[in-house]
Amino acid sequence: MSKLGSENRDDLSARQFAFPKQRKEPLEDARHVRNAVARFNQVQGVTDDERDEAWTRIKTAAKKFDVELHEGSWRELRKSPE
């Protein structure tokens, strides 16, 4: 997979992002889904409700791209060091 450039990123619809309002964490393929999970706790300026919705989108994308998730909820993700 090539890196998602700003031009291609701008072409994605908002619903192709884990956080559509902020257009953060694209979910266009398996690698992006894994990256969205890895970086999930680094996203700032979002509410827990937005995180719940983002996790639902990530789970849907993970199923679509055959990515195994070991966590049932984003609350189970390891906290990133501050």
C-alpha positions in Angstrom: 0.0 0.0 0.0 1.3 3.4 -0.8 1.1 6.3 1.6 -2.2 8.1 1.5 -1.4 11.5 0.1 -3.3 14.7 1.0 -5.0 14.7 -2.5 -6.2 11.1 -2.2 -7.2 11.7 1.5 -9.3 14.7 0.4 -11.1 12.5 -2.1 -12.3 10.1 0.6 -15.8 10.5 1.9 -16.1 11.4 5.6 -17.6 8.0 6.4 -14.3 6.4 5.3 -12.7 7.7 8.5 -12.9 6.4 12.0 -13.4 10.0 13.1 -15.4 11.5 10.2 -16.0 15.0 11.6 -12.2 15.5 12.2 -11.3 13.4 9.1 -8.9 11.4 11.2 -7.8 7.7 10.8 -8.8 6.6 7.3 -10.2 3.1 7.0 -9.6 2.3 3.4 -7.7 -1.0 3.7 -6.4 -3.5 6.2 -3.2 -1.5 6.9 -5.1 1.7 7.6 -7.4 -0.2 9.9 -4.5 -1.6 11.9 -3.0 1.9 12.0 -6.2 3.4 13.3 -6.3 0.9 16.1 -2.7 1.6 17.0 -3.1 5.3 17.0 -6.6 5.4 18.5 -5.6 6.8 21.9 -3.5 9.5 20.2 -6.6 11.2 18.7 -7.3 14.4 20.7 -10.3 16.6 20.9 -13.0 13.9 20.6 -15.6 12.8 23.1 -16.1 9.3 24.4 -19.3 9.2 22.3 -17.2 10.0 19.2 -14.7 7.3 20.3 -17.6 4.8 20.6 -18.8 5.6 17.1 -15.2 5.5 15.7 -14.7 2.1 17.3 -17.9 0.8 15.7 -16.6 2.0 12.3 -13.2 0.4 13.0 -14.8 -2.9 13.8 -16.9 -2.8 10.6 -13.8 -2.0 8.5 -11.8 -4.7 10.4 -14.4 -7.3 9.4 -14.5 -6.1 5.8 -10.7 -6.3 5.5 -10.3 -9.4 7.6 -8.3 -7.7 10.4 -8.5 -9.5 13.7 -9.2 -7.3 16.7 -8.2 -8.5 20.1 -10.1 -5.8 22.0 -13.9 -5.7 22.3 -13.9 -2.0 23.1 -11.6 0.9 22.6 -11.4 1.1 26.4 -9.4 -2.1 26.3 -6.6 -0.5 24.2 -3.3 0.2 26.0 -2.9 3.8 27.0 -0.2 5.6 25.1 2.5 7.3 27.3 1.9 11.0 27.8 
